[in-house]
Amino acid sequence: MPIERTGQVLRAALVGTKGVAELHAMGYRACESVRLVAVVGRDRDRTDVFSKNHNVRALYSVEEALADPEIDLIDIAAPTIDHADLAIQAAQAGKHCLCEKPLALGEKEFARMAQAFETSGTVLGGIFQCRFADEVRQLQDMITSGQLGNILTASSATKWWRGNSYFDPFQRRTYATAGGGVLMVQAIHAIDLVFQLFGKPVHSEVSLRYGDGGLPSYVEVEHTATVTLEFSSGATADIFATIRAEEARAAGDHMSRMSREKHTITVTGDMSVMTIGENLLSDPAGLFGRNIDNLAWSILTGNTPIVSCESAMQTVRLIQDIYRLAGVDIQP
């Protein structure tokens, strides 16, 4: 979408210093409507290193950021279990907020979050950075223009690797703390894109795999999933996702590993076929920057962000419906 710049710039504080927080921080470098001014972390040494690397102030509590009149936006890159409380605190302090996926653990949490921002008059947005990829927009245009013809099928493959140490933090081990396993945490981006392209499915089938991938017994969430979605148009989408794909095993930190990961999506029509995803995450920080900048621009201009809180939650709801179909006890 065309963007008319306002000349104003929001100032953001990033909550979190691990994993995806690095990609958030790098994403700000290309933003025009917001700049990163501070990072918040409990570990002082890690936070000091992070702040030095990105030339921002180091804060050691969320309360410091919320009390700072120079900060307009709180960017949450913390564990999912903390999303709701942090976002509500931001709203109560009169701050805008950007929150990582999944936005909330359930509908009750989301209702509390939405109410807090309605009361405060500030804006809550989500992260689905893949929506901003050029090849996703190209695929959307091809579907809309009819270049693919009548859409028959779509398929998505998320074949990643997460070693046992990935589950060392307890927050990643259960549905109650993480919101889910591979479907909610890794394949959520692919599912979100399928949702954006085809809308809400009318029928779903799902198979989840646990425990036989060499993971510790305390890991309660699924490591592999196969889902079939059927849409009112008659089109179907097959989604496969795993974090135990040996061919995807790679060393390196979160940022370098993510640049090699793929969400491959193939859409087949009766006239043509298109596959995206080979380069979808080749510049992950750039996509985060587009997502962040769109939210800031939307706040400044009064427009609805591409990843509004309601839009971000719709994808969470879809995945929760899939889990319930598989008999998983998901938070209401």
C-alpha positions, -999 to +999 in steps of 0.1 A: +000+000+000+013+035-007+025+053+024+024+091+028+049+100+056+038+123+083+072+136+093+066+123+129+085+095+144+075+073+173+100+061+199+100+025+209+112+003+237+119-034+230+110-058+258+132-089+254+168-096+245+168-132+232+159-149+200+135-129+179+143-097+198+175-094+177+154-094+145+131-068+159+160-045+168+176-049+133+142-043+117+140-008+132+171+003+112+150+006+080+119+021+097+109+057+089+080+062+113+095+048+144+130+044+159+142+021+187+154+041+217+156+015+245+157-022+253+143-038+284+158-069+300+161-085+335+196-098+328+217-067+332+248-081+314+228-093+284+208-061+283+239-040+284+255-059+255+222-057+235+219-020+241+255-014+230+251-034+199+221-015+188+230+019+203+200+022+225+194+028+262+194-002+286+164-005+310+161-033+335+124-033+342+092-028+322+081-002+348+111+020+337+099+020+301+062+026+310+071+056+332+093+072+305+074+100+287+099+097+258+087+062+249+055+060+228+055+023+218+062-009+237+075-038+215+070-072+232+094-099+222+090-118+255+076-154+261+040-159+251+029-164+287+038-128+294+022-112+264-012-103+279+001-088+311+028-068+294+004-055+268-022-045+293+004-027+314+014-008+282-022+003+276-027+014+312+004+035+309-010+051+277+015+035+254+010+019+220+020-017+217+034-043+192+032-079+203+049-110+190+029-141+179+009-158+192-008-126+204-026-143+233-030-177+248-068-176+245-099-156+239-102-145+276-067-130+275-073-114+242-106-098+254-087-083+284-060-069+261-085-055+236-106-039+264-075-023+279-065-006+246-100+005+238-101+022+272-067+038+268-072+049+232-039+035+222-032+009+195-022-028+198-007-045+168+007-079+161+036-095+142+031-115+110+061-103+091+057-127+062+026-108+051+050-080+040+071-102+017+072-091-020+065-127-032+035-130-009+020-098-024+028-111-059+010-144-052-020-124-038-021-103-070-019-134-092-049-150-074-069-118-074-063-112-111-071-147-121-037-155-135-038-189-118-074-196-128-097-213-104-078-223-073-079-260-067-053-267-040-026-252-018+001-269+001+025-256+028+056-272+042+075-260+073+104-283+078+126-270+105+148-283+133+148-275+170+171-294+192+163-306+227+179-275+242+152-254+225+128-267+252+151-258+281+129-227+290+098-241+306+076-217+288+081-236+255+070-270+268+032-269+273+001-256+256-007-236+288+025-216+285+034-216+248+000-218+233+010-248+212+038-266+195+050-265+159+016-253+146+013-223+169+050-214+172+067-222+139+040-230+112+018-201+124+033-179+096+024-204+069-011-209+083-015-172+085-006-168+048-030-195+038-057-178+059-050-144+043-052-160+008-082-182+011-102-171+042-116-192+070-119-229+063-152-247+065-137-281+074-105-293+090-087-326+096-056-329+117-029-354+129-004-344+156+027-363+167+043-362+201+072-377+219+086-400+193+110-374+178+137-379+204+124-351+226+125-352+264+094-366+281+086-332+297+078-317+263+040-318+261+035-300+228+034-315+193+066-316+172+050-326+139+016-319+124-004-326+093-035-305+086-060-304+057-083-274+054-113-272+030-127-239+020-162-228+008-149-224-028-141-262-028-103-255-027-082-275-002-050-267+016-026-294+030-002-281+057+028-301+070+050-288+098+078-303+118+107-291+140+124-325+138+134-324+101+170-337+100+177-321+067+170-287+084+194-293+113+217-262+114+240-246+139+240-209+146+220-184+166+183-177+160+190-149+135+214-168+113+192-200+115+160-181+106+176-167+074+178-204+062+144-215+072+115-217+048+077-218+047+072-232+013+036-226-001+024-239-035-009-227-049-023-247-079-050-233-101-065-248-133-044-224-154-011-222-135+009-230-104+030-208-082+054-216-053+067-191-028+089-195+002+124-203-011+134-167-004+106-157+019+129-154+050+162-145+032+159-110+048+140-116+080+150-084+097+138-065+066+103-081+069+102-073+106+110-037+097+081-034+073+057-049+099+069-025+126+069+005+103+034-002+091+021-002+127+039+030+135+026+047+103-009+035+111-008+049+146+004+083+133-022+085+105-051+069+121-052+040+097-058+003+105-024-016+106-021-046+083-015-068+113-041-054+137-047-071+170-080-086+157-063-098+125-034-114+145-059-131+168-079-146+139-050-168+130-045-179+166-082-188+168-079-209+136-050-229+151-068-233+184-098-247+165-075-272+148-060-282+182-095-287+197-104-309+167-074-330+177-086-332+213-061-308+228-073-289+259-068-253+248-073-223+271-107-206+264 
